[in-house]
Amino acid sequence: MGFSLPRIVNAKPSLKRTLSSSETIVIPKGHFPVYVGEVENKRFVVPISFLKHPSFQNLLSQAKKEFGFNHPMGALTIPYSEEAFIDLTCNM
């Protein structure tokens, strides 16, 4: 099975980051977008399987405390540094 995501950079085979937050991309089945960052948010497309991982659930709890259910970017926003997010997700 293959799919094409224009202008996507591989941070990990199952983790994708768009080069521009204003791009319109098709989210592949079994994935969802998240915005990650403390100051400037970057958009990532991550597998739904991440939702089961305890470390990712901890990030979601932090996002809930920071943003509640009002996500200003229009998608899930995680107040975590991009580098730390990539390091964390590479261990999932």
PDB file of N, CA, C and O in Angstrom, chain B, residues numbered from 101:
ATOM      1  N   MET B 101       0.850  -1.172   0.000  1.00  0.00           N
ATOM      2  CA  MET B 101       0.000   0.000   0.000  1.00  0.00           C
ATOM      3  C   MET B 101       0.890   1.228   0.000  1.00  0.00           C
ATOM      4  O   MET B 101       1.813   1.316   0.809  1.00  0.00           O
ATOM      5  N   GLY B 102       0.640   2.155  -0.869  1.00  0.00           N
ATOM      6  CA  GLY B 102       1.413   3.374  -0.902  1.00  0.00           C
ATOM      7  C   GLY B 102       0.513   4.584  -0.943  1.00  0.00           C
ATOM      8  O   GLY B 102      -0.636   4.517  -1.380  1.00  0.00           O
ATOM      9  N   PHE B 103       1.058   5.690  -0.481  1.00  0.00           N
ATOM     10  CA  PHE B 103       0.322   6.935  -0.546  1.00  0.00           C
ATOM     11  C   PHE B 103       1.322   8.054  -0.727  1.00  0.00           C
ATOM     12  O   PHE B 103       2.489   7.932  -0.352  1.00  0.00           O
ATOM     13  N   SER B 104       0.864   9.127  -1.294  1.00  0.00           N
ATOM     14  CA  SER B 104       1.741  10.253  -1.570  1.00  0.00           C
ATOM     15  C   SER B 104       1.303  11.459  -0.761  1.00  0.00           C
ATOM     16  O   SER B 104       0.155  11.895  -0.844  1.00  0.00           O
ATOM     17  N   LEU B 105       2.223  11.988   0.018  1.00  0.00           N
ATOM     18  CA  LEU B 105       1.957  13.199   0.778  1.00  0.00           C
ATOM     19  C   LEU B 105       2.913  14.270   0.266  1.00  0.00           C
ATOM     20  O   LEU B 105       4.121  14.163   0.476  1.00  0.00           O
ATOM     21  N   PRO B 106       2.402  15.290  -0.396  1.00  0.00           N
ATOM     22  CA  PRO B 106       3.281  16.316  -0.942  1.00  0.00           C
ATOM     23  C   PRO B 106       4.010  17.089   0.136  1.00  0.00           C
ATOM     24  O   PRO B 106       3.432  17.450   1.162  1.00  0.00           O
ATOM     25  N   ARG B 107       5.279  17.338  -0.105  1.00  0.00           N
ATOM     26  CA  ARG B 107       6.115  18.154   0.770  1.00  0.00           C
ATOM     27  C   ARG B 107       6.115  17.660   2.217  1.00  0.00           C
ATOM     28  O   ARG B 107       5.882  18.434   3.145  1.00  0.00           O
ATOM     29  N   ILE B 108       6.374  16.379   2.398  1.00  0.00           N
ATOM     30  CA  ILE B 108       6.438  15.781   3.722  1.00  0.00           C
ATOM     31  C   ILE B 108       7.879  15.379   3.995  1.00  0.00           C
ATOM     32  O   ILE B 108       8.578  14.891   3.107  1.00  0.00           O
ATOM     33  N   VAL B 109       8.315  15.588   5.223  1.00  0.00           N
ATOM     34  CA  VAL B 109       9.649  15.227   5.644  1.00  0.00           C
ATOM     35  C   VAL B 109       9.536  14.067   6.621  1.00  0.00           C
ATOM     36  O   VAL B 109       8.723  14.119   7.544  1.00  0.00           O
ATOM     37  N   ASN B 110      10.336  13.021   6.435  1.00  0.00           N
ATOM     38  CA  ASN B 110      10.303  11.892   7.357  1.00  0.00           C
ATOM     39  C   ASN B 110      11.132  12.200   8.587  1.00  0.00           C
ATOM     40  O   ASN B 110      12.339  12.419   8.491  1.00  0.00           O
ATOM     41  N   ALA B 111      10.486  12.219   9.740  1.00  0.00           N
ATOM     42  CA  ALA B 111      11.190  12.293  11.012  1.00  0.00           C
ATOM     43  C   ALA B 111      11.370  10.877  11.519  1.00  0.00           C
ATOM     44  O   ALA B 111      12.329  10.578  12.231  1.00  0.00           O
ATOM     45  N   LYS B 112      10.457  10.020  11.155  1.00  0.00           N
ATOM     46  CA  LYS B 112      10.438   8.595  11.466  1.00  0.00           C
ATOM     47  C   LYS B 112       9.478   7.997  10.451  1.00  0.00           C
ATOM     48  O   LYS B 112       8.565   8.696  10.013  1.00  0.00           O
ATOM     49  N   PRO B 113       9.636   6.738  10.055  1.00  0.00           N
ATOM     50  CA  PRO B 113       8.710   6.198   9.048  1.00  0.00           C
ATOM     51  C   PRO B 113       7.239   6.386   9.386  1.00  0.00           C
ATOM     52  O   PRO B 113       6.427   6.592   8.484  1.00  0.00           O
ATOM     53  N   SER B 114       6.872   6.319  10.676  1.00  0.00           N
ATOM     54  CA  SER B 114       5.463   6.466  11.027  1.00  0.00           C
ATOM     55  C   SER B 114       5.113   7.873  11.507  1.00  0.00           C
ATOM     56  O   SER B 114       3.973   8.121  11.898  1.00  0.00           O
ATOM     57  N   LEU B 115       6.065   8.788  11.483  1.00  0.00           N
ATOM     58  CA  LEU B 115       5.841  10.157  11.929  1.00  0.00           C
ATOM     59  C   LEU B 115       6.202  11.093  10.792  1.00  0.00           C
ATOM     60  O   LEU B 115       7.322  11.041  10.283  1.00  0.00           O
ATOM     61  N   LYS B 116       5.287  11.937  10.389  1.00  0.00           N
ATOM     62  CA  LYS B 116       5.506  12.862   9.272  1.00  0.00           C
ATOM     63  C   LYS B 116       5.315  14.285   9.752  1.00  0.00           C
ATOM     64  O   LYS B 116       4.458  14.556  10.593  1.00  0.00           O
ATOM     65  N   ARG B 117       6.126  15.205   9.210  1.00  0.00           N
ATOM     66  CA  ARG B 117       5.972  16.615   9.539  1.00  0.00           C
ATOM     67  C   ARG B 117       5.827  17.384   8.243  1.00  0.00           C
ATOM     68  O   ARG B 117       6.606  17.186   7.309  1.00  0.00           O
ATOM     69  N   THR B 118       4.838  18.258   8.177  1.00  0.00           N
ATOM     70  CA  THR B 118       4.675  19.087   6.998  1.00  0.00           C
ATOM     71  C   THR B 118       5.659  20.242   7.082  1.00  0.00           C
ATOM     72  O   THR B 118       6.051  20.653   8.174  1.00  0.00           O
ATOM     73  N   LEU B 119       6.051  20.758   5.946  1.00  0.00           N
ATOM     74  CA  LEU B 119       6.994  21.866   5.915  1.00  0.00           C
ATOM     75  C   LEU B 119       6.317  23.195   6.158  1.00  0.00           C
ATOM     76  O   LEU B 119       6.981  24.167   6.520  1.00  0.00           O
ATOM     77  N   SER B 120       5.029  23.262   5.972  1.00  0.00           N
ATOM     78  CA  SER B 120       4.289  24.498   6.193  1.00  0.00           C
ATOM     79  C   SER B 120       2.970  24.179   6.868  1.00  0.00           C
ATOM     80  O   SER B 120       2.239  23.292   6.427  1.00  0.00           O
ATOM     81  N   SER B 121       2.665  24.898   7.932  1.00  0.00           N
ATOM     82  CA  SER B 121       1.422  24.624   8.648  1.00  0.00           C
ATOM     83  C   SER B 121       0.195  25.036   7.844  1.00  0.00           C
ATOM     84  O   SER B 121      -0.921  24.647   8.188  1.00  0.00           O
ATOM     85  N   SER B 122       0.379  25.815   6.777  1.00  0.00           N
ATOM     86  CA  SER B 122      -0.761  26.257   5.986  1.00  0.00           C
ATOM     87  C   SER B 122      -1.058  25.318   4.819  1.00  0.00           C
ATOM     88  O   SER B 122      -2.019  25.546   4.084  1.00  0.00           O
ATOM     89  N   GLU B 123      -0.250  24.260   4.631  1.00  0.00           N
ATOM     90  CA  GLU B 123      -0.465  23.327   3.545  1.00  0.00           C
ATOM     91  C   GLU B 123      -1.733  22.519   3.775  1.00  0.00           C
ATOM     92  O   GLU B 123      -2.130  22.271   4.914  1.00  0.00           O
ATOM     93  N   THR B 124      -2.353  22.117   2.693  1.00  0.00           N
ATOM     94  CA  THR B 124      -3.469  21.200   2.766  1.00  0.00           C
ATOM     95  C   THR B 124      -2.942  19.844   2.326  1.00  0.00           C
ATOM     96  O   THR B 124      -2.453  19.690   1.207  1.00  0.00           O
ATOM     97  N   ILE B 125      -3.045  18.872   3.208  1.00  0.00           N
ATOM     98  CA  ILE B 125      -2.593  17.536   2.860  1.00  0.00           C
ATOM     99  C   ILE B 125      -3.691  16.552   3.176  1.00  0.00           C
ATOM    100  O   ILE B 125      -4.587  16.841   3.970  1.00  0.00           O
ATOM    101  N   VAL B 126      -3.625  15.396   2.559  1.00  0.00           N
ATOM    102  CA  VAL B 126      -4.564  14.325   2.836  1.00  0.00           C
ATOM    103  C   VAL B 126      -3.965  13.500   3.964  1.00  0.00           C
ATOM    104  O   VAL B 126      -2.824  13.045   3.875  1.00  0.00           O
ATOM    105  N   ILE B 127      -4.737  13.309   5.023  1.00  0.00           N
ATOM    106  CA  ILE B 127      -4.285  12.513   6.154  1.00  0.00           C
ATOM    107  C   ILE B 127      -4.595  11.051   5.828  1.00  0.00           C
ATOM    108  O   ILE B 127      -5.752  10.705   5.589  1.00  0.00           O
ATOM    109  N   PRO B 128      -3.576  10.195   5.817  1.00  0.00           N
ATOM    110  CA  PRO B 128      -3.828   8.787   5.494  1.00  0.00           C
ATOM    111  C   PRO B 128      -4.678   8.097   6.558  1.00  0.00           C
ATOM    112  O   PRO B 128      -4.676   8.493   7.724  1.00  0.00           O
ATOM    113  N   LYS B 129      -5.388   7.086   6.151  1.00  0.00           N
ATOM    114  CA  LYS B 129      -6.215   6.315   7.067  1.00  0.00           C
ATOM    115  C   LYS B 129      -5.334   5.774   8.193  1.00  0.00           C
ATOM    116  O   LYS B 129      -4.225   5.293   7.956  1.00  0.00           O
ATOM    117  N   GLY B 130      -5.846   5.862   9.420  1.00  0.00           N
ATOM    118  CA  GLY B 130      -5.104   5.367  10.568  1.00  0.00           C
ATOM    119  C   GLY B 130      -4.133   6.375  11.154  1.00  0.00           C
ATOM    120  O   GLY B 130      -3.310   6.013  11.994  1.00  0.00           O
ATOM    121  N   HIS B 131      -4.207   7.639  10.731  1.00  0.00           N
ATOM    122  CA  HIS B 131      -3.339   8.710  11.211  1.00  0.00           C
ATOM    123  C   HIS B 131      -4.181   9.928  11.577  1.00  0.00           C
ATOM    124  O   HIS B 131      -5.349  10.023  11.202  1.00  0.00           O
ATOM    125  N   PHE B 132      -3.573  10.859  12.315  1.00  0.00           N
ATOM    126  CA  PHE B 132      -4.243  12.114  12.640  1.00  0.00           C
ATOM    127  C   PHE B 132      -3.196  13.213  12.790  1.00  0.00           C
ATOM    128  O   PHE B 132      -2.045  12.930  13.119  1.00  0.00           O
ATOM    129  N   PRO B 133      -3.590  14.473  12.550  1.00  0.00           N
ATOM    130  CA  PRO B 133      -2.635  15.578  12.663  1.00  0.00           C
ATOM    131  C   PRO B 133      -2.552  16.109  14.096  1.00  0.00           C
ATOM    132  O   PRO B 133      -3.546  16.131  14.822  1.00  0.00           O
ATOM    133  N   VAL B 134      -1.360  16.532  14.485  1.00  0.00           N
ATOM    134  CA  VAL B 134      -1.154  17.228  15.747  1.00  0.00           C
ATOM    135  C   VAL B 134      -0.207  18.387  15.497  1.00  0.00           C
ATOM    136  O   VAL B 134       0.667  18.311  14.634  1.00  0.00           O
ATOM    137  N   TYR B 135      -0.383  19.454  16.253  1.00  0.00           N
ATOM    138  CA  TYR B 135       0.551  20.572  16.220  1.00  0.00           C
ATOM    139  C   TYR B 135       1.410  20.479  17.465  1.00  0.00           C
ATOM    140  O   TYR B 135       0.897  20.305  18.571  1.00  0.00           O
ATOM    141  N   VAL B 136       2.714  20.595  17.287  1.00  0.00           N
ATOM    142  CA  VAL B 136       3.660  20.446  18.387  1.00  0.00           C
ATOM    143  C   VAL B 136       4.534  21.685  18.441  1.00  0.00           C
ATOM    144  O   VAL B 136       5.015  22.162  17.414  1.00  0.00           O
ATOM    145  N   GLY B 137       4.737  22.202  19.644  1.00  0.00           N
ATOM    146  CA  GLY B 137       5.643  23.325  19.813  1.00  0.00           C
ATOM    147  C   GLY B 137       5.273  24.164  21.006  1.00  0.00           C
ATOM    148  O   GLY B 137       4.123  24.194  21.443  1.00  0.00           O
ATOM    149  N   GLU B 138       6.277  24.849  21.528  1.00  0.00           N
ATOM    150  CA  GLU B 138       6.059  25.731  22.673  1.00  0.00           C
ATOM    151  C   GLU B 138       5.796  27.161  22.210  1.00  0.00           C
ATOM    152  O   GLU B 138       5.000  27.875  22.821  1.00  0.00           O
ATOM    153  N   VAL B 139       6.455  27.581  21.142  1.00  0.00           N
ATOM    154  CA  VAL B 139       6.255  28.920  20.599  1.00  0.00           C
ATOM    155  C   VAL B 139       5.692  28.821  19.185  1.00  0.00           C
ATOM    156  O   VAL B 139       4.582  29.282  18.921  1.00  0.00           O
ATOM    157  N   GLU B 140       6.455  28.222  18.283  1.00  0.00           N
ATOM    158  CA  GLU B 140       6.010  28.032  16.899  1.00  0.00           C
ATOM    159  C   GLU B 140       5.556  26.590  16.737  1.00  0.00           C
ATOM    160  O   GLU B 140       6.341  25.668  16.961  1.00  0.00           O
ATOM    161  N   ASN B 141       4.309  26.382  16.353  1.00  0.00           N
ATOM    162  CA  ASN B 141       3.767  25.030  16.233  1.00  0.00           C
ATOM    163  C   ASN B 141       4.058  24.450  14.862  1.00  0.00           C
ATOM    164  O   ASN B 141       3.869  25.107  13.839  1.00  0.00           O
ATOM    165  N   LYS B 142       4.529  23.187  14.858  1.00  0.00           N
ATOM    166  CA  LYS B 142       4.764  22.437  13.628  1.00  0.00           C
ATOM    167  C   LYS B 142       3.714  21.338  13.553  1.00  0.00           C
ATOM    168  O   LYS B 142       3.342  20.751  14.569  1.00  0.00           O
ATOM    169  N   ARG B 143       3.242  21.068  12.347  1.00  0.00           N
ATOM    170  CA  ARG B 143       2.209  20.054  12.159  1.00  0.00           C
ATOM    171  C   ARG B 143       2.850  18.701  11.855  1.00  0.00           C
ATOM    172  O   ARG B 143       3.704  18.589  10.976  1.00  0.00           O
ATOM    173  N   PHE B 144       2.426  17.680  12.594  1.00  0.00           N
ATOM    174  CA  PHE B 144       2.867  16.311  12.394  1.00  0.00           C
ATOM    175  C   PHE B 144       1.655  15.453  12.092  1.00  0.00           C
ATOM    176  O   PHE B 144       0.547  15.748  12.540  1.00  0.00           O
ATOM    177  N   VAL B 145       1.864  14.398  11.337  1.00  0.00           N
ATOM    178  CA  VAL B 145       0.835  13.397  11.091  1.00  0.00           C
ATOM    179  C   VAL B 145       1.335  12.127  11.756  1.00  0.00           C
ATOM    180  O   VAL B 145       2.382  11.594  11.388  1.00  0.00           O
ATOM    181  N   VAL B 146       0.578  11.641  12.744  1.00  0.00           N
ATOM    182  CA  VAL B 146       1.032  10.506  13.547  1.00  0.00           C
ATOM    183  C   VAL B 146       0.023   9.370  13.464  1.00  0.00           C
ATOM    184  O   VAL B 146      -1.161   9.602  13.218  1.00  0.00           O
ATOM    185  N   PRO B 147       0.491   8.140  13.669  1.00  0.00           N
ATOM    186  CA  PRO B 147      -0.435   6.993  13.640  1.00  0.00           C
ATOM    187  C   PRO B 147      -1.355   6.983  14.854  1.00  0.00           C
ATOM    188  O   PRO B 147      -0.964   7.399  15.944  1.00  0.00           O
ATOM    189  N   ILE B 148      -2.559   6.513  14.662  1.00  0.00           N
ATOM    190  CA  ILE B 148      -3.527   6.429  15.746  1.00  0.00           C
ATOM    191  C   ILE B 148      -3.024   5.523  16.865  1.00  0.00           C
ATOM    192  O   ILE B 148      -3.414   5.697  18.020  1.00  0.00           O
ATOM    193  N   SER B 149      -2.173   4.568  16.544  1.00  0.00           N
ATOM    194  CA  SER B 149      -1.649   3.644  17.560  1.00  0.00           C
ATOM    195  C   SER B 149      -0.914   4.384  18.679  1.00  0.00           C
ATOM    196  O   SER B 149      -0.776   3.848  19.778  1.00  0.00           O
ATOM    197  N   PHE B 150      -0.438   5.616  18.416  1.00  0.00           N
ATOM    198  CA  PHE B 150       0.232   6.409  19.450  1.00  0.00           C
ATOM    199  C   PHE B 150      -0.708   6.703  20.617  1.00  0.00           C
ATOM    200  O   PHE B 150      -0.250   6.907  21.742  1.00  0.00           O
ATOM    201  N   LEU B 151      -2.007   6.726  20.364  1.00  0.00           N
ATOM    202  CA  LEU B 151      -2.980   7.058  21.411  1.00  0.00           C
ATOM    203  C   LEU B 151      -2.963   6.057  22.563  1.00  0.00           C
ATOM    204  O   LEU B 151      -3.373   6.387  23.676  1.00  0.00           O
ATOM    205  N   LYS B 152      -2.496   4.846  22.309  1.00  0.00           N
ATOM    206  CA  LYS B 152      -2.442   3.814  23.345  1.00  0.00           C
ATOM    207  C   LYS B 152      -1.181   3.905  24.198  1.00  0.00           C
ATOM    208  O   LYS B 152      -1.132   3.335  25.288  1.00  0.00           O
ATOM    209  N   HIS B 153      -0.176   4.600  23.724  1.00  0.00           N
ATOM    210  CA  HIS B 153       1.120   4.639  24.420  1.00  0.00           C
ATOM    211  C   HIS B 153       1.049   5.557  25.640  1.00  0.00           C
ATOM    212  O   HIS B 153       0.567   6.684  25.527  1.00  0.00           O
ATOM    213  N   PRO B 154       1.524   5.092  26.818  1.00  0.00           N
ATOM    214  CA  PRO B 154       1.455   5.905  28.040  1.00  0.00           C
ATOM    215  C   PRO B 154       2.155   7.261  27.929  1.00  0.00           C
ATOM    216  O   PRO B 154       1.667   8.249  28.478  1.00  0.00           O
ATOM    217  N   SER B 155       3.280   7.323  27.234  1.00  0.00           N
ATOM    218  CA  SER B 155       3.986   8.606  27.090  1.00  0.00           C
ATOM    219  C   SER B 155       3.171   9.598  26.275  1.00  0.00           C
ATOM    220  O   SER B 155       3.146  10.789  26.586  1.00  0.00           O
ATOM    221  N   PHE B 156       2.503   9.110  25.228  1.00  0.00           N
ATOM    222  CA  PHE B 156       1.675   9.988  24.412  1.00  0.00           C
ATOM    223  C   PHE B 156       0.441  10.424  25.199  1.00  0.00           C
ATOM    224  O   PHE B 156      -0.003  11.565  25.073  1.00  0.00           O
ATOM    225  N   GLN B 157      -0.106   9.534  26.000  1.00  0.00           N
ATOM    226  CA  GLN B 157      -1.247   9.886  26.845  1.00  0.00           C
ATOM    227  C   GLN B 157      -0.860  10.976  27.841  1.00  0.00           C
ATOM    228  O   GLN B 157      -1.670  11.849  28.153  1.00  0.00           O
ATOM    229  N   ASN B 158       0.374  10.929  28.341  1.00  0.00           N
ATOM    230  CA  ASN B 158       0.870  11.986  29.224  1.00  0.00           C
ATOM    231  C   ASN B 158       0.918  13.326  28.481  1.00  0.00           C
ATOM    232  O   ASN B 158       0.541  14.358  29.036  1.00  0.00           O
ATOM    233  N   LEU B 159       1.377  13.307  27.242  1.00  0.00           N
ATOM    234  CA  LEU B 159       1.390  14.535  26.432  1.00  0.00           C
ATOM    235  C   LEU B 159      -0.029  15.072  26.239  1.00  0.00           C
ATOM    236  O   LEU B 159      -0.253  16.282  26.288  1.00  0.00           O
ATOM    237  N   LEU B 160      -0.975  14.175  26.021  1.00  0.00           N
ATOM    238  CA  LEU B 160      -2.367  14.600  25.849  1.00  0.00           C
ATOM    239  C   LEU B 160      -2.906  15.252  27.122  1.00  0.00           C
ATOM    240  O   LEU B 160      -3.674  16.212  27.062  1.00  0.00           O
ATOM    241  N   SER B 161      -2.497  14.723  28.264  1.00  0.00           N
ATOM    242  CA  SER B 161      -2.913  15.334  29.542  1.00  0.00           C
ATOM    243  C   SER B 161      -2.350  16.747  29.670  1.00  0.00           C
ATOM    244  O   SER B 161      -3.040  17.657  30.129  1.00  0.00           O
ATOM    245  N   GLN B 162      -1.091  16.926  29.261  1.00  0.00           N
ATOM    246  CA  GLN B 162      -0.486  18.264  29.290  1.00  0.00           C
ATOM    247  C   GLN B 162      -1.219  19.202  28.343  1.00  0.00           C
ATOM    248  O   GLN B 162      -1.450  20.367  28.670  1.00  0.00           O
ATOM    249  N   ALA B 163      -1.585  18.695  27.166  1.00  0.00           N
ATOM    250  CA  ALA B 163      -2.314  19.519  26.193  1.00  0.00           C
ATOM    251  C   ALA B 163      -3.667  19.927  26.751  1.00  0.00           C
ATOM    252  O   ALA B 163      -4.113  21.057  26.549  1.00  0.00           O
ATOM    253  N   LYS B 164      -4.322  19.006  27.454  1.00  0.00           N
ATOM    254  CA  LYS B 164      -5.626  19.318  28.050  1.00  0.00           C
ATOM    255  C   LYS B 164      -5.490  20.425  29.091  1.00  0.00           C
ATOM    256  O   LYS B 164      -6.319  21.333  29.143  1.00  0.00           O
ATOM    257  N   LYS B 165      -4.441  20.354  29.924  1.00  0.00           N
ATOM    258  CA  LYS B 165      -4.217  21.384  30.939  1.00  0.00           C
ATOM    259  C   LYS B 165      -3.922  22.738  30.302  1.00  0.00           C
ATOM    260  O   LYS B 165      -4.391  23.770  30.782  1.00  0.00           O
ATOM    261  N   GLU B 166      -3.141  22.731  29.218  1.00  0.00           N
ATOM    262  CA  GLU B 166      -2.720  23.971  28.564  1.00  0.00           C
ATOM    263  C   GLU B 166      -3.832  24.596  27.728  1.00  0.00           C
ATOM    264  O   GLU B 166      -4.054  25.806  27.791  1.00  0.00           O
ATOM    265  N   PHE B 167      -4.535  23.770  26.943  1.00  0.00           N
ATOM    266  CA  PHE B 167      -5.480  24.289  25.968  1.00  0.00           C
ATOM    267  C   PHE B 167      -6.929  23.891  26.214  1.00  0.00           C
ATOM    268  O   PHE B 167      -7.832  24.449  25.591  1.00  0.00           O
ATOM    269  N   GLY B 168      -7.170  22.930  27.114  1.00  0.00           N
ATOM    270  CA  GLY B 168      -8.527  22.431  27.273  1.00  0.00           C
ATOM    271  C   GLY B 168      -8.964  21.775  25.979  1.00  0.00           C
ATOM    272  O   GLY B 168      -8.190  21.050  25.355  1.00  0.00           O
ATOM    273  N   PHE B 169     -10.186  22.022  25.577  1.00  0.00           N
ATOM    274  CA  PHE B 169     -10.664  21.457  24.323  1.00  0.00           C
ATOM    275  C   PHE B 169     -10.760  22.520  23.230  1.00  0.00           C
ATOM    276  O   PHE B 169     -11.360  22.277  22.183  1.00  0.00           O
ATOM    277  N   ASN B 170     -10.180  23.683  23.462  1.00  0.00           N
ATOM    278  CA  ASN B 170     -10.160  24.758  22.481  1.00  0.00           C
ATOM    279  C   ASN B 170      -8.758  24.810  21.873  1.00  0.00           C
ATOM    280  O   ASN B 170      -7.872  25.477  22.407  1.00  0.00           O
ATOM    281  N   HIS B 171      -8.561  24.116  20.773  1.00  0.00           N
ATOM    282  CA  HIS B 171      -7.252  24.061  20.132  1.00  0.00           C
ATOM    283  C   HIS B 171      -7.171  25.142  19.064  1.00  0.00           C
ATOM    284  O   HIS B 171      -7.858  25.051  18.047  1.00  0.00           O
ATOM    285  N   PRO B 172      -6.339  26.169  19.275  1.00  0.00           N
ATOM    286  CA  PRO B 172      -6.303  27.326  18.384  1.00  0.00           C
ATOM    287  C   PRO B 172      -5.865  27.022  16.958  1.00  0.00           C
ATOM    288  O   PRO B 172      -6.171  27.798  16.053  1.00  0.00           O
ATOM    289  N   MET B 173      -5.163  25.925  16.731  1.00  0.00           N
ATOM    290  CA  MET B 173      -4.685  25.601  15.388  1.00  0.00           C
ATOM    291  C   MET B 173      -5.716  24.797  14.600  1.00  0.00           C
ATOM    292  O   MET B 173      -5.505  24.518  13.420  1.00  0.00           O
ATOM    293  N   GLY B 174      -6.826  24.423  15.231  1.00  0.00           N
ATOM    294  CA  GLY B 174      -7.847  23.654  14.539  1.00  0.00           C
ATOM    295  C   GLY B 174      -7.644  22.156  14.633  1.00  0.00           C
ATOM    296  O   GLY B 174      -8.457  21.389  14.116  1.00  0.00           O
ATOM    297  N   ALA B 175      -6.593  21.733  15.273  1.00  0.00           N
ATOM    298  CA  ALA B 175      -6.307  20.310  15.490  1.00  0.00           C
ATOM    299  C   ALA B 175      -5.679  20.186  16.872  1.00  0.00           C
ATOM    300  O   ALA B 175      -5.424  21.190  17.537  1.00  0.00           O
ATOM    301  N   LEU B 176      -5.434  18.974  17.293  1.00  0.00           N
ATOM    302  CA  LEU B 176      -4.811  18.739  18.581  1.00  0.00           C
ATOM    303  C   LEU B 176      -3.488  19.491  18.663  1.00  0.00           C
ATOM    304  O   LEU B 176      -2.660  19.394  17.758  1.00  0.00           O
ATOM    305  N   THR B 177      -3.287  20.240  19.748  1.00  0.00           N
ATOM    306  CA  THR B 177      -2.061  21.010  19.954  1.00  0.00           C
ATOM    307  C   THR B 177      -1.362  20.499  21.200  1.00  0.00           C
ATOM    308  O   THR B 177      -1.969  20.417  22.268  1.00  0.00           O
ATOM    309  N   ILE B 178      -0.080  20.151  21.069  1.00  0.00           N
ATOM    310  CA  ILE B 178       0.701  19.629  22.188  1.00  0.00           C
ATOM    311  C   ILE B 178       1.800  20.628  22.530  1.00  0.00           C
ATOM    312  O   ILE B 178       2.672  20.889  21.701  1.00  0.00           O
ATOM    313  N   PRO B 179       1.773  21.198  23.749  1.00  0.00           N
ATOM    314  CA  PRO B 179       2.766  22.195  24.158  1.00  0.00           C
ATOM    315  C   PRO B 179       4.069  21.538  24.602  1.00  0.00           C
ATOM    316  O   PRO B 179       4.362  21.462  25.795  1.00  0.00           O
ATOM    317  N   TYR B 180       4.842  21.068  23.634  1.00  0.00           N
ATOM    318  CA  TYR B 180       6.053  20.303  23.893  1.00  0.00           C
ATOM    319  C   TYR B 180       7.045  20.704  22.816  1.00  0.00           C
ATOM    320  O   TYR B 180       6.635  21.044  21.707  1.00  0.00           O
ATOM    321  N   SER B 181       8.329  20.675  23.108  1.00  0.00           N
ATOM    322  CA  SER B 181       9.299  21.062  22.082  1.00  0.00           C
ATOM    323  C   SER B 181       9.311  20.027  20.956  1.00  0.00           C
ATOM    324  O   SER B 181       9.115  18.834  21.191  1.00  0.00           O
ATOM    325  N   GLU B 182       9.540  20.495  19.744  1.00  0.00           N
ATOM    326  CA  GLU B 182       9.545  19.616  18.576  1.00  0.00           C
ATOM    327  C   GLU B 182      10.593  18.507  18.723  1.00  0.00           C
ATOM    328  O   GLU B 182      10.319  17.348  18.411  1.00  0.00           O
ATOM    329  N   GLU B 183      11.781  18.860  19.194  1.00  0.00           N
ATOM    330  CA  GLU B 183      12.865  17.884  19.341  1.00  0.00           C
ATOM    331  C   GLU B 183      12.496  16.808  20.363  1.00  0.00           C
ATOM    332  O   GLU B 183      12.719  15.621  20.129  1.00  0.00           O
ATOM    333  N   ALA B 184      11.933  17.228  21.493  1.00  0.00           N
ATOM    334  CA  ALA B 184      11.539  16.274  22.530  1.00  0.00           C
ATOM    335  C   ALA B 184      10.410  15.373  22.033  1.00  0.00           C
ATOM    336  O   ALA B 184      10.385  14.182  22.347  1.00  0.00           O
ATOM    337  N   PHE B 185       9.472  15.933  21.258  1.00  0.00           N
ATOM    338  CA  PHE B 185       8.374  15.150  20.702  1.00  0.00           C
ATOM    339  C   PHE B 185       8.904  14.077  19.763  1.00  0.00           C
ATOM    340  O   PHE B 185       8.472  12.926  19.825  1.00  0.00           O
ATOM    341  N   ILE B 186       9.835  14.445  18.898  1.00  0.00           N
ATOM    342  CA  ILE B 186      10.420  13.476  17.963  1.00  0.00           C
ATOM    343  C   ILE B 186      11.174  12.398  18.733  1.00  0.00           C
ATOM    344  O   ILE B 186      11.046  11.213  18.424  1.00  0.00           O
ATOM    345  N   ASP B 187      11.960  12.797  19.736  1.00  0.00           N
ATOM    346  CA  ASP B 187      12.682  11.812  20.544  1.00  0.00           C
ATOM    347  C   ASP B 187      11.722  10.849  21.227  1.00  0.00           C
ATOM    348  O   ASP B 187      11.950   9.640  21.241  1.00  0.00           O
ATOM    349  N   LEU B 188      10.651  11.388  21.793  1.00  0.00           N
ATOM    350  CA  LEU B 188       9.669  10.556  22.490  1.00  0.00           C
ATOM    351  C   LEU B 188       8.994   9.584  21.532  1.00  0.00           C
ATOM    352  O   LEU B 188       8.869   8.398  21.838  1.00  0.00           O
ATOM    353  N   THR B 189       8.558  10.075  20.376  1.00  0.00           N
ATOM    354  CA  THR B 189       7.823   9.235  19.461  1.00  0.00           C
ATOM    355  C   THR B 189       8.715   8.201  18.763  1.00  0.00           C
ATOM    356  O   THR B 189       8.218   7.174  18.302  1.00  0.00           O
ATOM    357  N   CYS B 190       9.997   8.455  18.680  1.00  0.00           N
ATOM    358  CA  CYS B 190      10.906   7.466  18.089  1.00  0.00           C
ATOM    359  C   CYS B 190      11.038   6.245  18.986  1.00  0.00           C
ATOM    360  O   CYS B 190      11.449   5.181  18.522  1.00  0.00           O
ATOM    361  N   ASN B 191      10.695   6.381  20.268  1.00  0.00           N
ATOM    362  CA  ASN B 191      10.764   5.268  21.205  1.00  0.00           C
ATOM    363  C   ASN B 191       9.441   4.515  21.310  1.00  0.00           C
ATOM    364  O   ASN B 191       9.334   3.582  22.106  1.00  0.00           O
ATOM    365  N   MET B 192       8.446   4.888  20.541  1.00  0.00           N
ATOM    366  CA  MET B 192       7.140   4.215  20.612  1.00  0.00           C
ATOM    367  C   MET B 192       7.109   3.067  19.632  1.00  0.00           C
ATOM    368  O   MET B 192       6.101   2.367  19.532  1.00  0.00           O
TER     369      MET B 192
END
